[in-house]
Amino acid sequence: MAADIGRISELLNATLDPSQHRKAESALKEEAVKPQYSLALLNIVNSASLPTSTRLAAALAFKNFLRSNYVDEEGNYKISQDEVQTIKERLIGLMISSPPNVQTQLGEAISIIADSDFWRRWETLTQDLVSRFSNSDPKANVGVLEVAHSIFVRWRPLFASDELYIEINHVIETFGQAFVKLLVTTDAKITEKATNKDELKAWFEVLDLQIKILYDMSCHDLPPIFEENLSSISQLLHKYLTASHPILETDDDAETSVTDLVKADICELLELYITKFNDDFSKYAEPFITSAWNLLSSIGVETKHDAVVSKALHFLTAIASSKDHAEIFNNEQVLTQIVEKVILPNVALRESDIEMFEDEPIEYIRKDLEGSDTDSRRRSATDFLRTLQVKFETPVVNVVSKYINHYLTQGKTDWKAKDTAIYLFLSIAAQGAVTAAQGVKTVNPMVNVVEFFEQHIAADLIANTGVEPISKVDAIKYLYTFRSQLTKEQWKQALGPLIQNLNSDNYVVYTYAAIAVERVLFLADDAGNPMFPRADIEPSAKELLAHLFKLIEKESSPAKLQENEFLMRCVMRILVVIKDGASALIDNVLTHLILITKVMKQNPSNPRFYYYHFEAIGALVRYCSSTSAALFNQKLWEPFHQILVEDVLAQLLESSPSETISDNYKALLVPLLNPPLWETRGNIPACTRLLSAVIPRASQAIVAENQLEPVLGIFQKLLSSKKSELYAFDILDSIVKSFEPAILDKYFGTILQLVYTKLQGSPAESLKLRFARFYHLVGARLETGYGADYFIKQSGQVDERAFTQVYPTFIIAETEKLARPVDRKLAVISFTKTICDSQAFAQQFAKGWANTTRVLLSLLANPPVVAAGAGDEIIAEADVDDIGFGMSFTALNTCKPLARDEFPEILNVATWVKEYMVAANQRHGGVIEGFVTQRLPPDQQEAIAQYVR
């Protein structure tokens, strides 16, 4: 039975009503399995008689349906060929004629189809788009170009590949010529409609999309058609960078005009051209430098201009980085002009900043502190100044220092001037990236950050009265930024006044104080020893926690209580630092955390907040459960068993000896292997951890009850999605450690085939590293029957050339990037056994043998040391926005599995390598020494000799 349009419309409307939402969503799922459901949704989108809200809901449902139901993981259609064809025939025209908010959803739907079908299964798309270009209807052009941009923009982050370049060339051949013609038409229409506000704005929207598409089509290489027309394209870009259309200016200080959007996109394109195609574009660049400079010198301070100011600064930063044009700035007079006309206006506090500080404090903090203001004026101006400083350090520091001193003098009576001085100092003092863990790691040797703090800032930190809140924040932020530059003794003096600022009645001040305290407690030396260990913090922990809970609980509504994740992160950090010292406070702390949970549960709205909230509970469980188990059971079980059950089970299981596994855990296998459980993304992290913990303890039962194939099915499912591919390797590692090769033989080739397929195209760096680690796990387990030769043999079943393609690209190239000592140790063991015992490397891969030895020597230059309990002390940072598993799961680092040392019996890696190589060389009759002489250059021969003899 085909889908019923009337019924679907009713259900879509019901999804907009909170009281009917869940029931309607469930009913829509039933409709979605009926034939022609997608076409029914498109009919609703196309029904002008229906309310816009219904049409928008249908467009959204259509997009979401395609995301899950258009193709399977292999790219095969999940709906009928006829339905696919009809969608493609109708979608472009429908998008062009739809209202803007509907258009956006349909554009994303087209992008989903393009991901699997463009261009080989939808090769008529670009010709179809070109055929709809109009010389008179800007709305039609906007629709067409929105579609084009939604497809072409996918190229921007991709790595180069033959398939990608074939696709881009197809677009250039079928779309490029007509696109350039439309650019000429758009320019003529803008001139023609100069006095007609509505039509002029519509054609400017066309131009803006065309500039975005110029970027899309040029993001990998400069298309020949653009290269041929680069002179006229440059003239057109310059014309609109410098053009003035007062008729299109907006009255609202926060509403960006379409002309500013065009200028911002032009600057972004210019940055690309000067960075990637300097040889071609350099001769056209000079007028743009002058014009960008003039634009920045004359534009207003209103927030509506922020985007164009930021992009223009990015362009000048690219100019300052280029070998051909940087010298234009190498003059003290020019640098003075830059600081005066460009830097100062864009780092100075504006009224809009002060209003945000007062009216939207949490937004001010996020924007100022977290780097979410990548396109802010301050950030962009700072990047420009730092780039100039890298090129011309002494003159830049000299010029900026004059202004710093000038504003410090003014700052004695004007706190805003002092704010500017501090920001300028931060700009020239910090070198390199500001890291989340340690702040500024490298400081400009021409300045003294501690002296500057003592002379100009410390008084603002200490004073209880008479200091502007923003000046307080500047003082705290200064400490926060340069936290790793202060010694323990200096921090002892600063920590008390810093903590005192938690008592401020200003939201931003006490929040910044919490942020800085948390980061200082996180500070550790290279050996992982905290600057402020437990003994330093424990005496004041009770008072600190009580005050932080008081600040969090000031607001009783769920949204307001969860608003400030920085306070909760500070609570979490204190509990992590004091460890089982929290036992004395546990009753009180648990009472607060449970109260917060009960409020949050009504409407969980800030993932960052509840992430840190549950980390705080995780820290208590981790460090205090052995002494307070009864209290935890009494207080936590009821409110939290739904939330924590899976991680608590996994943690209990991991800490139990394998022979003590209860039948309860074996019984978990059946529901754990139930495919629907893995359909909900929120279940994946906890279920993966639990299954990985069960496998080694139930391996005999898995084999006896033929459950290995379902386990491998879960692995395959996880690997198929980018969101879960790394979890697949947790399962795979557990399988390799739990089963002998004889059991895995018939599956291993298929496992490798699936993994190799994922590595094609543009795999994420994290996937490449995880694959390298998996290879080393196999390579190192030689004594159990695995090893490099086993991997090579199984790889040969996929394709006899597969290993020679994978090994240099993913093993040799990625191994040195492994960060954790346990993983680097595993790689050393794997490589050592390979060069000593692999027949394939001895006989077939002489070059591979040499490259393996080279990387092994690199790893041994700083032998990985795995400390006892490695990873036990520092709770890693996680960007909650990137966790990506929705509201149903938040990964807890305080309950995370520790980094496992696969070979704990090997205590000194370098000593083990020497013993192993000497024994292997004797075992093989000196052949390894022979390989060293034949296959390695003299410097490497000398380096490896100490291990062979």
Disulfide bonds with the S-S distance in Angstrom:
none
